[in-house]
Amino acid sequence: MSLIVYSDGACSGNPGPGGWAWALRGGAWASGAEAHTTNQRMEITAALEAVRAHPGALEVVSDSNYVVKCFNDKWWQGWRQRGWKNSKGDPVANRDLWEPFIDLVLSRGDVRFRWVKGHGGDPMNDLVDRLAVLACQTQRAARGEHPPR
């Protein structure tokens, strides 16, 4: 049985100040911030930090198609085969985050990804969205054992 962790990223302006967060249902959560980043980088960071924080079988739930499709549709295979170029022949954006993330997921072999519609009423997705936005606004990292209300 897999542990389920939700992740989300936020950015004010794109680029601009950003925040990321992950949370377990009824349990632990963490968030962080960067002063100058993009929404995509925060989405990747949120999922990467969730995987780093949880050893063992894991399902990462994200509203980011960018994150979920990288793994479920195996975009990473094409990027590697093309020398870290995307399907248009351009350098893969955020390679500095993707490479360690992909390596970690592949080395573990026990991480799955599931997409959830953002702002679609999923309480856990709404929670990680609020945490990521708060981190973006305050530019502070935080963590806890029980999700804030």
Buried (B, 14 or more C-beta within 10 A) or exposed (E): EBBBBBBBBBBEEEBBBBBBBBBBEEEBBBBBBBEEBBBBBBBBBBBBBBBEBBEEEBBBBBBBEBBBBBBEEEBBEEBBEEEEBEEEEEEBBBEEBBBEBBEEBEEEEEBBBEBBEBEEEBEBBBBBBBBBBBBBEEEEEBEEEEBEE
